[in-house]
């Protein structure tokens, strides 16, 4: 009996709960929507609270950490966009920059050398092709009776070959021409600059007191080694300018002249042979000459391919060196914290000698040339009534009886929770005012949703 009564009570309770969970009827829903619409239709303004903030503000930090070398500003200082604010110790970055500059200069020199070798290989190929054409022409001439046209062709080839000799000699003279005084002076200036950078490091190293930490000695030794390497590189560059072209370059230039002279002699020999008339042994020699000329062309073509690969490799090395230089330059620039806009230093946390970490707040910069108000309790029911450009009146608790004006310039698209309530942030740009407005003041905001009608 008790069990039956319990089941009956449970069934009745379940039925009541099910009825309570039924969805609201269409009529009820419509009435609720109409009530909400009517309520919004009656509204002429939205009121909310907010906080006064500067026109712009930023908390600045370093992208790379390290000890602070100097602080150029103090709290309350007015700075301009781009002004240096805080400087980290940039010793390592300066060394890396110097090394990157040296590698870039070497890569550029390698590219110039590779391009010169390519030009030389292309000249040799053209010479070899001319030689092959001349050898084939000689062979053809020996199988036929010479004509006036053939004689004219060979005479023109002799003239062309003579011109190539002159060009090759001129190119050789230009290649081995000694460096100008301007180039030597620039190289000497590089040595002076490198030595000037080395001397303070050498002095600091020599004056290290006994008992200095091994880590400090090692770091200073690395800096001294890098500075000495720059001096050596500058001295080597000057020595190369003073000694002129290398033996390999002399040899290559002379080889071009010799090849051009050989072509001229061959052309003259062919002309002499044509005028003297062919002989059987001459025909055999001509065929051998053709084979040899073809082999020289093949070798010259291979040399051009290799020289082109050398240019590509040098270009790649130059690109890598350029990227490394840009990375070193960026790292050096990151040791200086600069103002992103004009404003006032409001909070300064850095002190000389302190070590700051990556992303750690260093200072706060604010632009007080204008003021804004951001709301903090604008509900989801009110935010749908707003749009940018609506006029706003603002009263500050700190300035009773005073009214400021402005307009809505931004409405957040994403909500945030404020003490458990869903709210949205609207930003109001205030008109210019002479009132003593301060950052963080509490504001009572009234937004005219009818646009001032």
C-alpha positions as a Python dict, from the first residue, in 0.01 Angstrom:
ca = {
    (1, 'X'): (0, 0, 0),
    (2, 'X'): (276, 244, 90),
    (3, 'X'): (461, 155, -228),
    (4, 'X'): (153, 225, -442),
    (5, 'X'): (99, 564, -274),
    (6, 'X'): (467, 655, -332),
    (7, 'X'): (444, 571, -703),
    (8, 'X'): (126, 779, -739),
    (9, 'X'): (289, 1082, -577),
    (10, 'X'): (595, 1044, -799),
    (11, 'X'): (377, 1028, -1115),
    (12, 'X'): (186, 1342, -1017),
    (13, 'X'): (512, 1531, -951),
    (14, 'X'): (657, 1427, -1284),
    (15, 'X'): (344, 1550, -1466),
    (16, 'X'): (364, 1889, -1298),
    (17, 'X'): (733, 1926, -1383),
    (18, 'X'): (668, 1831, -1746),
    (19, 'X'): (395, 2093, -1776),
    (20, 'X'): (626, 2356, -1632),
    (21, 'X'): (891, 2277, -1895),
    (22, 'X'): (657, 2330, -2191),
    (23, 'X'): (771, 2621, -2418),
    (24, 'X'): (595, 2953, -2398),
    (25, 'X'): (312, 2984, -2645),
    (26, 'X'): (343, 3200, -2952),
    (27, 'X'): (103, 3451, -2803),
    (28, 'X'): (306, 3480, -2482),
    (29, 'X'): (634, 3517, -2675),
    (30, 'X'): (492, 3780, -2900),
    (31, 'X'): (360, 3974, -2604),
    (32, 'X'): (706, 3963, -2439),
    (33, 'X'): (875, 4082, -2758),
    (34, 'X'): (622, 4362, -2799),
    (35, 'X'): (678, 4468, -2438),
    (36, 'X'): (1055, 4480, -2488),
    (37, 'X'): (1016, 4667, -2818),
    (38, 'X'): (779, 4914, -2663),
    (39, 'X'): (1023, 4970, -2376),
    (40, 'X'): (1309, 5038, -2616),
    (41, 'X'): (1088, 5258, -2833),
    (42, 'X'): (1017, 5481, -2535),
    (43, 'X'): (1386, 5533, -2464),
    (44, 'X'): (1555, 5853, -2578),
    (45, 'X'): (1887, 5802, -2404),
    (46, 'X'): (2108, 5532, -2259),
    (47, 'X'): (2284, 5601, -1931),
    (48, 'X'): (2591, 5417, -1812),
    (49, 'X'): (2907, 5460, -1611),
    (50, 'X'): (3262, 5479, -1738),
    (51, 'X'): (3621, 5574, -1675),
    (52, 'X'): (3826, 5861, -1820),
    (53, 'X'): (4133, 5748, -2015),
    (54, 'X'): (4390, 5935, -2230),
    (55, 'X'): (4353, 5965, -2603),
    (56, 'X'): (4629, 5701, -2639),
    (57, 'X'): (4826, 5494, -2393),
    (58, 'X'): (5088, 5220, -2420),
    (59, 'X'): (5289, 5005, -2182),
    (60, 'X'): (5628, 4959, -2349),
    (61, 'X'): (5865, 4664, -2318),
    (62, 'X'): (6176, 4525, -2490),
    (63, 'X'): (6169, 4244, -2745),
    (64, 'X'): (6508, 4133, -2613),
    (65, 'X'): (6624, 4128, -2253),
    (66, 'X'): (6945, 4243, -2089),
    (67, 'X'): (7097, 4493, -1845),
    (68, 'X'): (6980, 4854, -1868),
    (69, 'X'): (7262, 5080, -1984),
    (70, 'X'): (7088, 5417, -1952),
    (71, 'X'): (6748, 5573, -1894),
    (72, 'X'): (6696, 5896, -2089),
    (73, 'X'): (6364, 6007, -1936),
    (74, 'X'): (6191, 6057, -1603),
    (75, 'X'): (5832, 6040, -1486),
    (76, 'X'): (5635, 6336, -1622),
    (77, 'X'): (5868, 6401, -1919),
    (78, 'X'): (5707, 6499, -2249),
    (79, 'X'): (5855, 6303, -2540),
    (80, 'X'): (5805, 6301, -2915),
    (81, 'X'): (5741, 6005, -3143),
    (82, 'X'): (6069, 5822, -3210),
    (83, 'X'): (6255, 5966, -2911),
    (84, 'X'): (6489, 5716, -2735),
    (85, 'X'): (6365, 5636, -2385),
    (86, 'X'): (6567, 5345, -2244),
    (87, 'X'): (6891, 5186, -2373),
    (88, 'X'): (7002, 4830, -2302),
    (89, 'X'): (7367, 4720, -2301),
    (90, 'X'): (7437, 4664, -2673),
    (91, 'X'): (7795, 4534, -2656),
    (92, 'X'): (7711, 4192, -2802),
    (93, 'X'): (7484, 4345, -3066),
    (94, 'X'): (7757, 4589, -3171),
    (95, 'X'): (8004, 4302, -3212),
    (96, 'X'): (7750, 4103, -3414),
    (97, 'X'): (7684, 4409, -3630),
    (98, 'X'): (8055, 4462, -3700),
    (99, 'X'): (8098, 4097, -3794),
    (100, 'X'): (7790, 4108, -4018),
    (101, 'X'): (7926, 4416, -4196),
    (102, 'X'): (8259, 4241, -4256),
    (103, 'X'): (8086, 3929, -4393),
    (104, 'X'): (7866, 4144, -4618),
    (105, 'X'): (8169, 4328, -4757),
    (106, 'X'): (8345, 3997, -4823),
    (107, 'X'): (8036, 3857, -4995),
    (108, 'X'): (8013, 4163, -5219),
    (109, 'X'): (8380, 4125, -5311),
    (110, 'X'): (8325, 3755, -5388),
    (111, 'X'): (8036, 3845, -5618),
    (112, 'X'): (8248, 4098, -5807),
    (113, 'X'): (8522, 3837, -5853),
    (114, 'X'): (8270, 3575, -5972),
    (115, 'X'): (8120, 3819, -6222),
    (116, 'X'): (8468, 3904, -6353),
    (117, 'X'): (8548, 3535, -6398),
    (118, 'X'): (8218, 3484, -6582),
    (119, 'X'): (8295, 3772, -6818),
    (120, 'X'): (8638, 3622, -6881),
    (121, 'X'): (8491, 3277, -6950),
    (122, 'X'): (8239, 3425, -7193),
    (123, 'X'): (8520, 3608, -7373),
    (124, 'X'): (8720, 3285, -7396),
    (125, 'X'): (8417, 3104, -7535),
    (126, 'X'): (8364, 3367, -7802),
    (127, 'X'): (8733, 3344, -7891),
    (128, 'X'): (8715, 2964, -7913),
    (129, 'X'): (8410, 2981, -8139),
    (130, 'X'): (8586, 3227, -8367),
    (131, 'X'): (8884, 2991, -8376),
    (132, 'X'): (8662, 2697, -8467),
    (133, 'X'): (8498, 2897, -8746),
    (134, 'X'): (8839, 2998, -8875),
    (135, 'X'): (8967, 2639, -8866),
    (136, 'X'): (8661, 2515, -9053),
    (137, 'X'): (8701, 2792, -9309),
    (138, 'X'): (9065, 2698, -9361),
    (139, 'X'): (8972, 2335, -9412),
    (140, 'X'): (8706, 2431, -9664),
    (141, 'X'): (8943, 2658, -9850),
    (142, 'X'): (9200, 2382, -9890),
    (143, 'X'): (8948, 2164, -10076),
    (144, 'X'): (8857, 2428, -10333),
    (145, 'X'): (9031, 2671, -10559),
    (146, 'X'): (9047, 3009, -10392),
    (147, 'X'): (8818, 3282, -10520),
    (148, 'X'): (8832, 3655, -10482),
    (149, 'X'): (8547, 3633, -10232),
    (150, 'X'): (8733, 3376, -10021),
    (151, 'X'): (9043, 3589, -10020),
    (152, 'X'): (8835, 3889, -9909),
    (153, 'X'): (8679, 3684, -9628),
    (154, 'X'): (9016, 3573, -9494),
    (155, 'X'): (9152, 3925, -9516),
    (156, 'X'): (8854, 4050, -9313),
    (157, 'X'): (8914, 3772, -9058),
    (158, 'X'): (9272, 3886, -9019),
    (159, 'X'): (9149, 4240, -8955),
    (160, 'X'): (8889, 4119, -8703),
    (161, 'X'): (9149, 3905, -8524),
    (162, 'X'): (9381, 4208, -8505),
    (163, 'X'): (9096, 4409, -8349),
    (164, 'X'): (9042, 4135, -8089),
    (165, 'X'): (9408, 4153, -7996),
    (166, 'X'): (9371, 4526, -7929),
    (167, 'X'): (9054, 4473, -7724),
    (168, 'X'): (9211, 4196, -7516),
    (169, 'X'): (9518, 4408, -7447),
    (170, 'X'): (9299, 4701, -7341),
    (171, 'X'): (9097, 4478, -7107),
    (172, 'X'): (9416, 4339, -6954),
    (173, 'X'): (9554, 4687, -6893),
    (174, 'X'): (9226, 4794, -6728),
    (175, 'X'): (9225, 4485, -6504),
    (176, 'X'): (9578, 4531, -6377),
    (177, 'X'): (9547, 4910, -6334),
    (178, 'X'): (9649, 5001, -5977),
    (179, 'X'): (9391, 5118, -5724),
    (180, 'X'): (9306, 5489, -5709),
    (181, 'X'): (9410, 5714, -5423),
    (182, 'X'): (9044, 5744, -5326),
    (183, 'X'): (9014, 5367, -5286),
    (184, 'X'): (9335, 5348, -5085),
    (185, 'X'): (9228, 5638, -4863),
    (186, 'X'): (8892, 5468, -4797),
    (187, 'X'): (9070, 5143, -4701),
    (188, 'X'): (9306, 5331, -4470),
    (189, 'X'): (9005, 5499, -4307),
    (190, 'X'): (8856, 5155, -4242),
    (191, 'X'): (9177, 5053, -4062),
    (192, 'X'): (9169, 5368, -3848),
    (193, 'X'): (8804, 5313, -3757),
    (194, 'X'): (8862, 4948, -3671),
    (195, 'X'): (9165, 5032, -3460),
    (196, 'X'): (8968, 5307, -3282),
    (197, 'X'): (8701, 5054, -3194),
    (198, 'X'): (8962, 4804, -3068),
    (199, 'X'): (9166, 5035, -2845),
    (200, 'X'): (8900, 5093, -2570),
    (201, 'X'): (8841, 4720, -2546),
    (202, 'X'): (9216, 4652, -2528),
    (203, 'X'): (9250, 4915, -2257),
    (204, 'X'): (8964, 4769, -2055),
    (205, 'X'): (9114, 4422, -2091),
    (206, 'X'): (9461, 4539, -1982),
    (207, 'X'): (9317, 4712, -1674),
    (208, 'X'): (9118, 4416, -1544),
    (209, 'X'): (9198, 4383, -1172),
    (210, 'X'): (9321, 4061, -1026),
    (211, 'X'): (9046, 3828, -918),
    (212, 'X'): (8807, 3936, -1194),
    (213, 'X'): (8543, 3672, -1261),
    (214, 'X'): (8637, 3427, -1535),
    (215, 'X'): (8310, 3493, -1714),
    (216, 'X'): (8386, 3865, -1734),
    (217, 'X'): (8740, 3799, -1860),
    (218, 'X'): (8612, 3557, -2122),
    (219, 'X'): (8347, 3797, -2247),
    (220, 'X'): (8596, 4083, -2276),
    (221, 'X'): (8843, 3851, -2454),
    (222, 'X'): (8574, 3762, -2710),
    (223, 'X'): (8507, 4130, -2770),
    (224, 'X'): (8879, 4198, -2813),
    (225, 'X'): (8916, 3906, -3057),
    (226, 'X'): (8628, 4035, -3268),
    (227, 'X'): (8770, 4388, -3273),
    (228, 'X'): (9116, 4258, -3372),
    (229, 'X'): (8956, 4053, -3651),
    (230, 'X'): (8805, 4372, -3791),
    (231, 'X'): (9143, 4542, -3785),
    (232, 'X'): (9302, 4245, -3965),
    (233, 'X'): (9029, 4242, -4228),
    (234, 'X'): (9071, 4615, -4296),
    (235, 'X'): (9451, 4575, -4324),
    (236, 'X'): (9407, 4284, -4565),
    (237, 'X'): (9174, 4489, -4782),
    (238, 'X'): (9429, 4773, -4799),
    (239, 'X'): (9708, 4529, -4884),
    (240, 'X'): (9503, 4385, -5168),
    (241, 'X'): (9440, 4732, -5311),
    (242, 'X'): (9808, 4823, -5287),
    (243, 'X'): (9930, 4501, -5447),
    (244, 'X'): (9680, 4529, -5730),
    (245, 'X'): (9538, 4236, -5924),
    (246, 'X'): (9620, 3884, -5809),
    (247, 'X'): (9858, 3657, -6004),
    (248, 'X'): (9559, 3454, -6117),
    (249, 'X'): (9396, 3765, -6261),
    (250, 'X'): (9720, 3866, -6435),
    (251, 'X'): (9749, 3516, -6579),
    (252, 'X'): (9388, 3515, -6701),
    (253, 'X'): (9422, 3857, -6867),
    (254, 'X'): (9746, 3755, -7038),
    (255, 'X'): (9583, 3433, -7154),
    (256, 'X'): (9310, 3629, -7330),
    (257, 'X'): (9568, 3844, -7508),
    (258, 'X'): (9767, 3537, -7608),
    (259, 'X'): (9456, 3365, -7738),
    (260, 'X'): (9363, 3670, -7945),
    (261, 'X'): (9715, 3691, -8085),
    (262, 'X'): (9704, 3323, -8173),
    (263, 'X'): (9377, 3375, -8358),
    (264, 'X'): (9529, 3662, -8551),
    (265, 'X'): (9831, 3451, -8649),
    (266, 'X'): (9604, 3164, -8747),
    (267, 'X'): (9394, 3392, -8966),
    (268, 'X'): (9707, 3531, -9131),
    (269, 'X'): (9836, 3177, -9183),
    (270, 'X'): (9511, 3074, -9349),
    (271, 'X'): (9526, 3372, -9579),
    (272, 'X'): (9888, 3292, -9668),
    (273, 'X'): (9795, 2930, -9726),
    (274, 'X'): (9507, 3026, -9952),
    (275, 'X'): (9726, 3251, -10160),
    (276, 'X'): (10003, 2985, -10180),
    (277, 'X'): (9766, 2703, -10280),
    (278, 'X'): (9677, 2385, -10088),
    (279, 'X'): (9896, 2083, -10021),
    (280, 'X'): (9789, 1735, -9902),
    (281, 'X'): (9968, 1767, -9572),
    (282, 'X'): (9811, 2106, -9521),
    (283, 'X'): (9465, 1956, -9559),
    (284, 'X'): (9547, 1700, -9292),
    (285, 'X'): (9673, 1971, -9059),
    (286, 'X'): (9360, 2175, -9122),
    (287, 'X'): (9139, 1884, -9019),
    (288, 'X'): (9342, 1841, -8701),
    (289, 'X'): (9305, 2213, -8635),
    (290, 'X'): (8926, 2183, -8669),
    (291, 'X'): (8916, 1898, -8416),
    (292, 'X'): (9132, 2090, -8173),
    (293, 'X'): (8917, 2403, -8214),
    (294, 'X'): (8601, 2203, -8142),
    (295, 'X'): (8760, 2066, -7824),
    (296, 'X'): (8852, 2419, -7714),
    (297, 'X'): (8492, 2533, -7769),
    (298, 'X'): (8363, 2246, -7554),
    (299, 'X'): (8610, 2336, -7278),
    (300, 'X'): (8514, 2705, -7299),
    (301, 'X'): (8142, 2621, -7278),
    (302, 'X'): (8205, 2412, -6967),
    (303, 'X'): (8404, 2697, -6815),
    (304, 'X'): (8112, 2937, -6878),
    (305, 'X'): (7870, 2699, -6705),
    (306, 'X'): (8102, 2670, -6406),
    (307, 'X'): (8147, 3048, -6392),
    (308, 'X'): (7769, 3098, -6404),
    (309, 'X'): (7732, 2857, -6113),
    (310, 'X'): (8000, 3054, -5929),
    (311, 'X'): (7803, 3377, -5980),
    (312, 'X'): (7484, 3214, -5852),
    (313, 'X'): (7668, 3081, -5547),
    (314, 'X'): (7820, 3425, -5481),
    (315, 'X'): (7478, 3589, -5518),
    (316, 'X'): (7331, 3342, -5270),
    (317, 'X'): (7613, 3413, -5027),
    (318, 'X'): (7554, 3784, -5069),
    (319, 'X'): (7184, 3744, -5000),
    (320, 'X'): (7258, 3544, -4685),
    (321, 'X'): (7508, 3805, -4572),
    (322, 'X'): (7255, 4083, -4639),
    (323, 'X'): (6989, 3901, -4436),
    (324, 'X'): (7238, 3846, -4152),
    (325, 'X'): (7326, 4218, -4161),
    (326, 'X'): (6957, 4314, -4146),
    (327, 'X'): (6903, 4075, -3853),
    (328, 'X'): (7202, 4224, -3670),
    (329, 'X'): (7075, 4575, -3743),
    (330, 'X'): (6729, 4487, -3609),
    (331, 'X'): (6881, 4330, -3296),
    (332, 'X'): (7088, 4644, -3238),
    (333, 'X'): (6784, 4865, -3283),
    (334, 'X'): (6586, 4654, -3035),
    (335, 'X'): (6826, 4756, -2759),
    (336, 'X'): (6673, 5105, -2774),
    (337, 'X'): (6317, 5160, -2655),
    (338, 'X'): (6161, 5446, -2852),
    (339, 'X'): (5837, 5638, -2809),
    (340, 'X'): (5568, 5512, -3053),
    (341, 'X'): (5385, 5845, -3028),
    (342, 'X'): (5415, 6184, -2860),
    (343, 'X'): (5308, 6177, -2497),
    (344, 'X'): (5401, 6192, -2129),
    (345, 'X'): (5593, 5931, -1926),
    (346, 'X'): (5350, 5828, -1650),
    (347, 'X'): (5522, 5522, -1502),
    (348, 'X'): (5891, 5433, -1523),
    (349, 'X'): (6013, 5099, -1391),
    (350, 'X'): (6364, 5075, -1541),
    (351, 'X'): (6687, 5177, -1367),
    (352, 'X'): (7046, 5167, -1498),
    (353, 'X'): (7214, 4837, -1415),
    (354, 'X'): (6893, 4642, -1371),
    (355, 'X'): (6827, 4341, -1591),
    (356, 'X'): (6495, 4345, -1775),
    (357, 'X'): (6334, 4042, -1931),
    (358, 'X'): (6168, 4004, -2267),
    (359, 'X'): (5821, 4158, -2258),
    (360, 'X'): (5859, 4293, -1903),
    (361, 'X'): (5686, 4634, -1862),
    (362, 'X'): (5944, 4913, -1865),
    (363, 'X'): (5736, 5230, -1879),
    (364, 'X'): (5391, 5363, -1958),
    (365, 'X'): (5338, 5641, -2212),
    (366, 'X'): (5014, 5839, -2241),
    (367, 'X'): (4887, 6100, -2485),
    (368, 'X'): (4702, 6366, -2284),
    (369, 'X'): (4625, 6584, -2586),
    (370, 'X'): (4269, 6450, -2569),
    (371, 'X'): (4042, 6242, -2348),
    (372, 'X'): (3812, 5944, -2390),
    (373, 'X'): (3563, 5763, -2172),
    (374, 'X'): (3519, 5386, -2180),
    (375, 'X'): (3198, 5243, -2035),
    (376, 'X'): (3204, 4959, -1783),
    (377, 'X'): (2838, 4862, -1729),
    (378, 'X'): (2669, 4901, -2069),
    (379, 'X'): (2419, 4612, -2087),
    (380, 'X'): (2332, 4398, -2385),
    (381, 'X'): (1980, 4550, -2384),
    (382, 'X'): (2123, 4901, -2426),
    (383, 'X'): (2412, 4830, -2660),
    (384, 'X'): (2175, 4737, -2945),
    (385, 'X'): (2040, 5094, -2936),
    (386, 'X'): (2379, 5252, -2999),
    (387, 'X'): (2574, 5343, -3309),
    (388, 'X'): (2890, 5543, -3368),
    (389, 'X'): (2848, 5917, -3403),
    (390, 'X'): (2573, 5952, -3141),
    (391, 'X'): (2612, 6261, -2918),
    (392, 'X'): (2704, 6210, -2553),
    (393, 'X'): (2700, 6421, -2239),
    (394, 'X'): (2937, 6329, -1956),
    (395, 'X'): (2951, 6436, -1593),
    (396, 'X'): (3247, 6357, -1369),
    (397, 'X'): (3207, 6277, -1003),
    (398, 'X'): (3522, 6478, -934),
    (399, 'X'): (3377, 6787, -1106),
    (400, 'X'): (3014, 6821, -992),
    (401, 'X'): (2806, 7069, -1191),
    (402, 'X'): (3035, 7049, -1496),
    (403, 'X'): (2918, 6886, -1818),
    (404, 'X'): (3142, 6757, -2097),
    (405, 'X'): (3030, 6663, -2445),
    (406, 'X'): (3149, 6409, -2698),
    (407, 'X'): (3037, 6135, -2932),
    (408, 'X'): (3049, 5757, -2959),
    (409, 'X'): (3351, 5652, -3169),
    (410, 'X'): (3360, 5277, -3105),
    (411, 'X'): (3135, 4996, -2981),
    (412, 'X'): (3292, 4664, -2883),
    (413, 'X'): (3179, 4366, -3088),
    (414, 'X'): (3255, 4120, -2808),
    (415, 'X'): (3107, 4126, -2460),
    (416, 'X'): (3286, 4092, -2127),
    (417, 'X'): (3165, 3991, -1783),
    (418, 'X'): (3142, 4262, -1518),
    (419, 'X'): (3052, 4117, -1175),
    (420, 'X'): (2869, 3834, -1350),
    (421, 'X'): (2676, 4059, -1592),
    (422, 'X'): (2721, 4063, -1969),
    (423, 'X'): (2841, 4411, -2066),
    (424, 'X'): (2991, 4588, -2367),
    (425, 'X'): (3251, 4863, -2386),
    (426, 'X'): (3161, 5178, -2577),
    (427, 'X'): (3429, 5443, -2633),
    (428, 'X'): (3335, 5812, -2625),
    (429, 'X'): (3570, 6079, -2759),
    (430, 'X'): (3534, 6395, -2550),
    (431, 'X'): (3540, 6743, -2698),
    (432, 'X'): (3828, 6969, -2600),
    (433, 'X'): (3797, 7109, -2249),
    (434, 'X'): (3992, 7326, -2009),
    (435, 'X'): (3861, 7138, -1705),
    (436, 'X'): (4122, 6959, -1487),
    (437, 'X'): (4036, 6611, -1616),
    (438, 'X'): (4253, 6325, -1488),
    (439, 'X'): (4312, 5967, -1591),
    (440, 'X'): (4083, 5722, -1409),
    (441, 'X'): (3809, 5964, -1306),
    (442, 'X'): (3459, 5813, -1274),
    (443, 'X'): (3217, 5936, -1540),
    (444, 'X'): (2835, 5930, -1568),
    (445, 'X'): (2751, 5894, -1938),
    (446, 'X'): (2426, 5977, -2117),
    (447, 'X'): (2404, 5878, -2483),
    (448, 'X'): (2130, 6041, -2691),
    (449, 'X'): (2009, 5751, -2906),
    (450, 'X'): (1794, 5985, -3120),
    (451, 'X'): (2101, 6170, -3238),
    (452, 'X'): (2012, 6495, -3067),
    (453, 'X'): (1657, 6524, -3204),
}
